[in-house]
């Protein structure tokens, strides 16, 4: 029941007015009442009501009204009512409004003329237009530009109708004369637009005749000129040179909209370095001059596209892109940093790092909004620069280590991971980094940062002084021992007191063990019974956010890391220290610390006892220090470091594979033509045209013009919509672009009769929306027709397109209906593999609220094979390193990540194990911010996990 109208207002049909009430209001002389009645009538019509009894009332009482609001509402009413019968002929009563429209077109008030002309632009009935054409043409010479510009649009709309050209034969010539004499920018733009759509040769001729004055034209006309240039150059590439000169001249236009369109047009038409550089400069100017954040984001997207296809030119623009960091918006800063990091070269890395350092120092003041998140992005960017170009690491590593105690754990983790990688890749910085780390160790607040810092101290404190400093620093941060104490109160109690305190007190015999201040045991004798108060934690003298306080909160995993680090340092001290006495003294202190941690874990001081893994780890360290052989020493001091080096090399190898995968491998064919542009005549050619010739030759030489068309893929996208025995056979070729779907439907008449009013009616379910209304066609016997349908997509939720084909035959007046097969839109068309850090994955996993849990049910028996099958089926990226997936242990856990074209994140965790019967079991968990992507991916995995079949 939907009707097209330029007015769209929500209306609650539950409170609709009766037709009689509207009729009475229209017949009254009260203008406000007429206005309200017309609004109610229009809204009822828009919601599916017909109200045929109101037409004559409106003709009698509303047409003669002189009020402008009433006249405008009348035109809205006339626009949405049915003006034709079932056979498509104009209703006889429509003749009644023609005289009124003619009077309006000759009205002394320019507003009435203008709105009437705009109304005519939305009519499709030639019979209504025909008597009005002389009046429309006469308005081209009206004194007011509002009337003239709408008269031009009315002529254009009539001329574009199927029979409009017969009624306005001289329209292009007339409009061309108007264009030459018109002074109003808006009317001039409409005239040029009419020639552009209806007589393109005349528009081109006018443009080339006035090429020197294009820069003086108005903004609206310049925008239409750019649209014309794009259309002409796409159809006739040989004439590209003369139009590019016009585009370059418009780059200096005062309108930002015009120069933005100019830059986009240049990039789409030319690959010459001069043109690309001019476009990039324009985008950078817009990036700095515009205050709207949305504009900045759009411009950064365009610069990102240029970076992909013209990286060498964009390298020179890197400092201009960095100026976008002055914006307080995090999205803008993130996009700018992403672009910059891919444009860094040895020539500009020092300048980039210097600016990033200044930005990091700005975040220390706390004046910036969301400064913590911004600092984290900057630290990650500096990390990336230092890994690619180790020579700049020395200039930033000490500055970043000041943020080890940052309140934002993610930011501090980025710093410590950066330090861990730099200390391995830059051997000359090892001594200074270790010294700086020991100085700032007490500032660390987070357990995860402590764990990584302790590992660095244990692996890279190599000299005697460094080893001793490392042990002393850790001992100082742990504080005095023991971690808890038992205070004794000697009180003699009688039998009744003993019974009342039996539940809470500990009664001991005359001989019992006691814990001394240094953590050792002693035997204590007593003549009478004593009662001990509950044990209490000894907090120590340091701040509440240090290593000791974390241990006292029950973080025994961190305690196990402390034990391992001290063990490595003692083992290394045995190698570098000649004095056995010093080694034994340090070893005994270390053993005392480990025993105290075990006592703390097994006491009732903490609500939860020590976990088994941490207990076993600390116990292993105690045994190792008591009895060490050369094999164990080799594992602890060398094998751990070798594993870390292997992890870094695997990471670099993985990154190189990704870069190679992105690189386009293309080759030219042996019989391809070679153009020697040096031998061509350059007479009359601009620099841009010459450079374009060179770029085209390079692309042919590298095979960039050769597109690898996969015919099998195309055949898979052809869907049969009707059966072979149906009177009308239909099949669709589905093309999925980023934000829309194009259905190219082939309809074939398999009968011996002519099919009339054949219509392809489609409907959608999910976040899909039809863009165009269906049209009626006539199909001759055994003929076919190509019908295109555009559908907009707004999310990755799986959608369904369904519908039918409706047609009439000459013999039977009834409409025939053929139901079509459903078209299911696959989510795989909208998501693509993406990469994110482990920390970012964990953060998103904790934040996203939608989870879909799929049980593993497959015939595949190999864990790695099943994981590869899931990756292929879901079009996702495995974030786990290849080395982490090696080996056969019966268990496998991996994280997968993908991003949709709408910016949605898709997270998948695969956890599987091989069961006793040889089959795989486990779960696949999907998390996302929106429900649609979680459900769609779950359905896809459930469907595909059975196997390759």
N, C-alpha and C positions, 0 to 999 in steps of 0.2 A: 504493500500500500504506500510505499515511500514515493514522494514526489520531489522533483528537483525544483529548488527555489533559491533565490539569492538571500532570502530571509529564513533564518533557522532559529526558532525560539522554543525553549522547553515549555510544554503545556500539559497540565494534569487533566486528563480526560474525565477523571472522576468528578470534577467540578465544572463540567462543560455547561454552557448556557443553552437553553432551548432555542430552537430556530425561531419560534414565535417572538421570544423576547428580543432577539437580535433584529427581527423584522420591524418590530415596533420602534426600536431605537433608531433604526435607519430612516424610518418614515417621519420621525420628529424633526423639528427645526433646530434642536440643540446640537451644536457642532461637537462639543466634547463627548456627548452621548454617541454620536455617529462614529467618532474616532474609536471609542471603546468597542462599539459593536463590530466595526470593521476588523479590529484586531482579533476579537473572539472568532469571527467568521474565518479569518485567515488561518488561525491556529487549529480550528476544527478541520479545515480542509487539509492542512499539513499532516494531521493525525488520522487521515483516512475517511473522514465524513464527506459526503457528496454535496448536500444542501442545494439541490437544484431549484428549490422554490425561491431562493434569494436573488437569483440573477435578474429577474425583471424588476424586483424592488430596488436593486442597486442601480439598474439602468435609469429608473424613473427618479430616484431621490438622491443618489450619490453623484451621478455624472454631472448634473448641473451645479454642484457645489463648488464654490470658488476657493475654499480653504486649501492651502498647499499640503497640509498633512493628510487631509482626506484624499486629495488627488494622488499623493504618493502611495497611500494604502490601497487605493483603487487599482493602481498599476500592479502592485503585488498580488492583488486578488485576480486580476486578469492574467497574470503570468502563470498561476498554478491551477486554474480551472481547466477542465477538459474542453478543448477547442475543436476537436474532430470526433467523428463517429467511429464505429467499429471498422468501417472500410477505409478510414483515413481521410474522408472528405470533411471539409470545414463545415461546422454547424451553421445553419441559416441565421440564428440569432447573433452570431459573431459580426454580422454586417452592421448591427446596431452600434457597435463600438468603433467602427471605422471612422464615422463622421466625428465622433468625439476626439479620436486620436488626431484627425486632420485639424480640428480646431485647436488642439493643444500645440501642434507643430506650428501654428500661425499665431499663437497667443502672444500678447505684448510683453508678458513677463518671461525673462530668459530662464528662470528656474523651471517653470512648467515645460518650456520647450526642451530643456536639457534632460530632465528626468524621463520625459516621454521618449526621447531619442535613445536613452539608455535602456528603457523598457523594450524598444524595438530590437535591440541587440540580442535579446533573449527569446525572440520568437522564431519559429521555424516554418510557419504557414505562409507560403508565397501569396495565397489569395488575399490575406490581410494586408500584405505589404504593397501589393500592386497599385491600389489607388493612392497610396501615400508617397510614392517615389518622387513626384514633382515637389512636394512640400519638403521632403528630406533634402533634396538637392539645393533647394532655395536657402536652406539653413547654413550651407557652406559659406555664404556671404554675410552671415549675421555679424553685427557689430561686436557681440560679446564672445570671447574665446571659449567660454564654457559650452556654449551652443555649438560652436564650430567643431570643437574636438569630439563631442558626442555624435555630431552628424557624420563625421569621418568614420567613427567606429560602427555606426549603423549601416553605412554604405558597405563597409568591409564585411560585416556579418551577412548582409543580403547577398553580396557578390559570391560569398563562399558557399551559399546554399546550392543544392543540385541544379535548380533552374534559375538561380539568381543572375547568372552571367547573361542570360537572354534578356532580362529586364534592365540591366545596367551594363550595356555593351561598352560605353565610353567611360566607365568608372575609373580605370587606371589612368587614362589621359587626363581626366578631370582632376583627380587627386594629385597628379604630378604638377599641374598648374597651380593648385592650391599650395603645394609644398614649396614651390619657388617663390611665392608671394607671401606666405604666412610668416608672421613675426612671433607669435606666441610659442614658447618652447614645447608646451604640452600638446598643442594642436599639431605642431610640426612633427613631433615624435609619432603621433597617431597616424599622420599622413605617410610618413616613411614606413611605419609598421604595416600599413595597408599595402603599399607597394612591395614590401618584403614578402608578404604572405600571398599576394595575388598576382603581382607582376614583378618578379625578381629582377628581370633584365633592366627594367626602368629604375629600380632601386640602385642597382650596381652602377648604372650610367650616371645617376645623380651623385652617387658617392665619389666616383672617380673624377667627375667634373669639378666637384668642390673639395678635392682632397686637401688643399692647402688651408681650408677653413674649418676642418673637422675639429681641431683643437679649440675653436671658439664656440662650438655648438653647446647646447645645454646637456646636462648630465643624462636626462632620460633618452635623448636622441643618440648620445654616444653609446649608451648601453645597447640600443637596438642595432647600431652600426657594428658593434663587436659580435653580436649574435649573427648578423648577416655574414660577417667575415668567416666565422667558424663554419657556417653552413656551406658557404661557397668553397672554402679551402678543402673541406672534406670531400666534396664531389669533384673538384678540379684542382689537384695538387700542383699542377704546372703553374698556376697563377698565384702561388703562395707569396712570391717575392714582393709584388706590388702592394699586397695587403699588410705584410709585416711592417712596412714603413709606416703605415697608418697606426698600427698598434704601438710601435715604439714612440711615435709622436704623442700618443694619448697617455703614455706613462707619466707625463708631467702635468696631467689634468688636476685641477683643484679638488675634484671629488674623490674620496677614498674608495667608494664603491667602483668607480670607473677604473682606477689604477689596479684594484684587486682583480677585476675581470680581465684587464689587459695582461696582467702577469699570468693568470690561468690560461688565457688564450695563447700567449707566446709559448708556454710549455707544451700545450697540446698540439701546436702546429709545427714547432721547430725544435730540433735537438742541437742547434748550433751553439757553441760555447758563449758567443756574444749574447744571444737571446736568453739563454738560461741564466747567465750572470745578471742580466738586466732584471729578469723576473725575481731572482733571489734577492737582489738589492731592494726591489720593491716590497717584497714580503718582510724583509728586515726593517724597512722604514715603517711599515704598518705595525709591526710588532712593538716598536717603541712609541709610536705616536698615538695609538689607540688605548683608551683607558678601560674599555669593556673587556672583561675576562673571557667572555665567549668568543669575541673576535680574536683575541690572542691565541686561544686554543685552536681555532680554525686555521689561523696563519701558521701555527706550529705544525699542524697536520700537513699543510702544503709543503712546508720546509722539509718535513720528514720524508715525503714522497720524492722531493728533489734529491735528498740525500741518498735514497735507494738507487736512483737511476743516474745521477750525476754527482757522484761523491767527490771527484777531483775539484769540481767548481765550488762545492759547498764547503770544502776544507778552508777556503779563504774567507768564508763568512762565519767562522766559528766564534770569533770574538763578538760579532753582532748578535749571535744567538745567545751568548752568555749574558747579555744585558737583560734578558728576560728574567734573570734571577732576582732582579730588583722588585718584581711583583710579589706581593704577600701571599698569593694564591698557591697552595701546594701542588695542584694539578699542573699549573703552568710551569712551576719550577721542576716538577718531575719530567714533564715532556721535554723541556729544554735540556736537562741533564742527559736524558736518553739520547737525544740527537747529538749532543756534544761528544759523548763518550765514543761514538762510532766515527767521529771525524778527527780524532786525535792522531797526530803524526809526531815523529821525533822533532820536527821543526817547531811545532806549536805547543808541545806538552808542558814546557816550563811556564809559559804564560797562562795556560789553563789552570795548572796546579796552583799558581800564585793567586789567581782570582778565587779558586775554591778555598784556599787557606784563609783569605780575607773574609769570605762568607762564613766560614766556620768560626772565626774569631768574633764575628758580629753576633752569632747565636749565644755567646757566653754572657752577653749583657742581660738577657732575659726580656728585652724589649719586644722582640718579634713574637707575633702570634703563631702558635704551633711551632715554636722554635725547636723543640725536641725532635719532632718528626723531620723537620728540615735539616737539622744537624745530622740525623741518621742517614738521610739521602746523600748529603755531602760527604760523609765518611765513606759510604759505599762507593761513591764516585772516585774519591781519592784512592781508595783501595784498588779499584779497577785500573786507574792510571799507573799506580806503582807496580802492579803485576805486569802490565804490558811494557812499561818502560822503567826497569829497576833503578836507573840512574837518578830518578827523582824521589826515590823512597827516602833518602837521607834528609831531604828538606821538609818532609811532612810527618815522619814517624814519631818524632819526639813531641810535636805539637798534638798529635792525636792521642798520645798516651796520657795526656792530661785529662782525657775524658773516660779513663778506666773506671772512675768512681761516679760516672753519670747516673742520675736517678732513673733514666730510661735504660732498662736492661738490654733491650735490643740494640741500642746505640753502643753501649759498652761492649756487647758481644761482637759487634762489627769491628770495633777497634782491636780487641784482643785476637780475633781471628786474623785480622790484617797483620798484626805484629807477629803472630805465629808463622805466617807465610813469608813475610819479609825477612825474618831472622834466618830462614833456611835459604831463600834465594839470593840474599845479599850478605855474603859471609863477612865482608868488611864492616858491616854495621852490628855484628853480633855483640861485641864487647860493650858498645855504647847502649844498645837496646837492653841487655841484661842489667847493666848498672841502673838505667832509668827505671826498669820494671821493678827492681828491688827497692828503689826509692819511693815509688808510687804504690807499692803493694798494699800498704795499710789503708789506702783510700778506697780500695775495691769494696763494693757492697753486696754484689750478687753472687750466689753460689756457683752459677754456671761460669761466670767470669773468673772466679777464684780457681775453678777446676782447670780451665785452660791456662791461666797464668802459672799455676803450680806445675803443669806439664812442661811448659816452656822452661821454668827454672830447673826442673829435673833433667831436661835434655840438653840445655845449652850453657849451664854453669860448668865450664871445663877446667879452668885454672884453679889453683889452690885458694886464692883470695875470693874468687867468685863462689866456689863451693862453700867455703866457711861463711861468707856473707849470706848465701841462700839459706843455710841451716839456721843461722842466727836470726834472720828476718822471719822465718816461719815460726821459730820458737817464741820470738817476741810477740807475734800476732796471736799465738795460742795462749799466752799469758801464763800465770802461775798454776802449778799442779797441786792437788788433784782438781778435777772439774767439779767435784761435789765433796762435801764434808759431813761427818756425823758428829754432832755435839752431844756430850754426855752430861746428864744431870743425875747426881747421886741423891737419891731420895729413898728413905726407908719407909716402906709401906706395910700396912697391916693386911690381914687376909681379906677383909671386905673390900679394901681399895684394889687389891690384886684382881678380884673377880670383876669389878666394874671396868677395869682398864685392860682386861684380858684380850679384848678384840683389837685394840689399837696399839698395845705395847708389845715389846719384844722382851721376854724373860730369858736370861742367860744363866748359865751355871757359874761355879766359882772360877772356872778357867774358860776364857773366851778370846777369840782373835779381835784385835783392834787395828784400825787404819790410822797410821800416822800422817803428819802433814805432807811428807814427801811421797805418799802413796804406798809405802811399804807396810808389811804386816808385823804385828808384835803380839805377844801373849800377855794378857792382863788378868791378875787375880783379884778377887773381891770377896770380902767376908759376908757381905749381905747382898740381897738381890737389888739390881739396878734397873731402871727403866730408861730407854733411849728415846729421844725425840726423833721425828722423821728426818731423813737426810735432806739437806738443802743445797741448791746449786750455788757455786761460787762464781759470780759474774766476772770478776777481774776488773782491772782498772781502765781498760780501753773503752772506746765508744760502743754503743749498742749494735752497731752495724759492722762488726769485724768478723774475723775468722772464728774466734772463740764463741761469739754469740750465735753464729750459725750452727756450730757444733752442739751448743747447749739447747738449741731448738729441735734437735733430733735428726739433723741432716748427716747421716752416717755414710752416705755415698761420698760426700765431700771429705769425711774423715778417712775413708779408704784412699781417696786421691792424695790426701796429706801423707798418709803412711807410705804410699808408693813413691811419692816425690822424695821424702826423707830417706827411704831405702836406696834410691838411685844416688842421692847425694853422698850417702855414707859409702856406698860401693865405689864411687868415683874418688872420694876422699882417701880411700885405701890405696888408690893408684898414684895419687899426686902428693900425698903426705908421707914424709919419711918417718915421722915420729909415731910409733905405735900407741904411745900413751894418749896423744891427742885424739887418735882415731877411736880408741876404746872409750874415752870420755864422751865423745860425740855420739858413739853408738849406744852407750848406756842411757844417755839422755833421750835418744830417739826411742829406745825400747820402753822407757818409762812413759813417754807420750802415748805410744800405741796401747800399752797396758791400761793406762788411764782411760783411753777412749773405749776400750772393751768393758772396763768396769762401769763407765757411765752408761753404756748401752744395755748392760744387764741389771742395772739398779732400778729402783722404783721411782727415781727422781723424775723421769720422763714418762709421758703417758703411753708411749709406744716403745717397745724394746728395739734393739738393733736388728736389722734384717740379716738373713742368713748369708746373702752374697757379700755384704760389707764385712760381716764377721769373718768369713772365710778369707777374704782378701787381706784384712789386717793381720789375721793369724799367720797367713803365708809370709807376710813381710817380717813378722817376728821370727819365724823359723829360718827365714833366709839370712837375717842378720846374725843369728846364732851359729849357723853352719852354711858357709858359702863355698861352692866349687866353681871351677872355671866355666863350665857349661852354662850354669845359671847366670853367672856374671855376664857372659857373652849375650845371652838373651835380653837381659835387663838394660844393658848399656849400649847395645848395637842394634839388635833386631827391632826394637821399638822405633828407633830412629829410621831404620831402613824402610819400615812399613809406612811411615809418614812420607818419606821421599817418594815411595811408589804411589801413594795416594795423590800427591801433587802432580806427578808425571801423568797418571791416568786422567786427572782433571784437565791438564793441558792438551793431552791427546784427544779427549772428548770434545774440547772446544774447537780444536783444529778440524775435527770431523764435521762439526756443525757449520763451520765457515765454508768448508769444501762443499757441503750439501747445498748451501745457499748459492754457491757460485754456479752460474749457468754454463753448462758444458754444451757448446753448439759448434757445428762444423758446416762449412759451405759445401755444396755439391760440386763434383768435378766439372760439370758442364755449365756452371753458373757463369753469366756474363760478367766481365770486368770492365768498369768504366774508368778510363784514365782522365781524371778531372783536370790534370795539368794541360791536356791537349784540347780541352773544351774552350769554346769562345766565352770570355768573361765580359763581353761588351754589355753594358747596361745592368750587370748583376751587382747586387749589394754584397757587403761583407757577410751578412747573415745567409744569403743564398749560397755563396761560395762555401761557407762552413757547413751548411746543410748537405751540400753535395759530398763533402769529405766524410761527414758523419754517416751518410747513407752508404757510402762505399765501405766504411769500416764495419758497419752492421752486416752488410752482405758478406764481407770477408770472414767475419766471425760466426756467421750463420744465425744472427739474431732475428732475421726476417723469416727464418724457416720455423714454422710452428709444428710441433710434434702432435699431430691430431690422432687421438686414440679412437678409432672407429668402434671398437668394442664398447667403450664407455658410452658413446652416443647411442648405440643400440640398446644398452641397458636402461637408458632414460626414456625410451619410447614405451608408452603404456597403452594397452588396448582398452578402449572405453565401452565399446558395444560388441555384440556377438557377430559372427560372420553371417548368420542367417537373418539378422535384423534388416529392415528396409533401408536404414541409414547406418553405414559403418563409420566409426569415428576412432581415431587414435591421437594421442597427444605426445608431443616432445617437450619435456620439462627442462627449462633452463633456470638455474638458481643463481641469481646475483646476490650481492650482500644484503640488500634490504628489500628486494622484491623478487617475485617469481613470474616468469613468462611462460604461459602455456601456449604452444603452437599446435592448435588442434586442426587436424585434417578431417573434413566431413565429406563423405562420398555417398551420392544418391545411387542406390543399387536397383532402383525400380525403373519402369518404363514411363513413369508419369513425372510431371513437373511438380516439385514440392514448393509450396508458397509459404511465406511468413515463417521460414525455418529459423529457429532461435535457439542458441546454446545458453541455457540457463544454469548458472553455477551458484553454489552457496558454500560457505566455509564454516569450519568449526575450529576453535582455538584462536590464537592471536594472528589470524589472517584476515585481510580485508580486501574485497574486490574494489578495483579502482574505476572501472568503466561499466556503463550500463550495456546490457546485451542488445545487439541490433538484429533486425529481421533480414533474411536473405531469401532469394529465389534460386533454387537449384534445378537445372535442366536434367533430363533423364541421363543417368550414368555419368554425370559430371561430378566434380569435386570442388571444394572450397577450403581455403586456408583461413582460419579464424584465430586471432590472437587475443589472449586474455591476460591482463596484468593484475597481479595480486601483491599487496604490500604485506610485509612481515614485520612484526614489532617485538618478537621475542623468540627464544629458541624452543619454546614449547611445541611439541609435536602437533601438527595441524592436519586436518583432513579436508579435502575439496571434494564435494559431491554435487550432483545436479542431474539434468536430463536434457534431451533434445525434443523440442516441440515443433510440429510442422502441420501444415494443412495440404490437402490435395484438391484438385479441381472438382473431382466427383463427389467427395464427402466434405460437408461443411464442418464436421466435428474436428477438433484438434487431436492429433495423435501424439503420444508421449512415449519416449524411449528412455528408460532409466539408465544412467551411466555408472560404470564401476567407480568406486571411490579411489581418489588419489591421495596417498599418504605421503606427507612431506617429511623427509628423513632429517633428524637432528644433525647427522654427520655432515650435511651441507653447510652448517653454520658454525661448527667449531673447528679449530685448528690447533695443532700441537704448540705449546708455549713452554717457556722455562721460567722458573722462579726459585729463589733461594729456599733452603730448608727452613730458615726462620720465618720467612714470609708464608710458606705453606702451613706451618704450625699455627701462625697467627690467624690466618684465614680459616683453618680447620676449627679453631676455638670460637671464632666469631659467627660462622655461618650456621643458620638455624635449621635448614632443611637437610635431612639425612634420609637416604634410601639404602637399606641393607639387603643385599642379595646373597643368598646361600649358594655356594659353589656346587654345581651339579653338572659334571662333564665326563665324557668318556676319555679325555686326554689324561694320561698318567704321568707325564713329566711336568714338573713345576715350571721350569723355564719355558717350555713349549706352550704351556697354558698362558703364562704371562705375555708372551709374544703374541699369542692369538687374541688376547683381550686388548692389547695395545693396537693391533691392526684393526680390530673390529670397532674400537671406539675413537680412533684417530686422535690418540692422546700421546703425550710425551712422558717417558719414564724418567723420573728424577734421580733414581738410584744409579750409582756408578756401576759400570759393567763389572768391575772387579768385585763389587759387593754381591753380585749375583752368581759368581762362579762357585763351583763345587757342588757336591751332592750331600746334603745334610737332612733332607726330608722336610725342611721348613723353608718358606720364602715369604718375605714381606717387602712390598715396594709401593711407592707413591707415584701416582700419575697425575698429570696436570694438562689442562687445555683452556683455551680462551675462546669465547664466542665473538662473532662480528659485532655484537652489541655491547662488548666490554664485560660480559659476565664471566666469572671464574668457575671452572668445573674441577673439583678435587675428587680423586679416587684413591682409596687405599685397598690394596690386594693383600690379604693374609691367608696363606694356604699351607697345608701340611699333607704329607703322604700318610694315609692310614694303613692299618695292618693288612687290609685286603688289597692293597696296591692302588686304591682309588684316591683321588684328591678330595679333601674336605676343607672347609673354611668359609670365609665371608669376604664379599666385596662391598665396601662402604663408599657411598657417593655423597658428597656434601656440596651445597651451593647456596647462594644467597636467595635464589628464587626457586619456587616449587617446580616449575616447568622443566628446568634442565635436570633436576634430580630425578624426577619421574621418567623423563624421556631417556636418559642414559641408563636407568635401571631396566627399563623395558628392552632397550637395545642389547644390554649385556645378557639379560635372561634369554633373549632370542638367539644370541650368537654363541653363548658359552658352551653349547653342546659339542661344537667342533667346527672344523672348516666347512662342513656341509651346510 
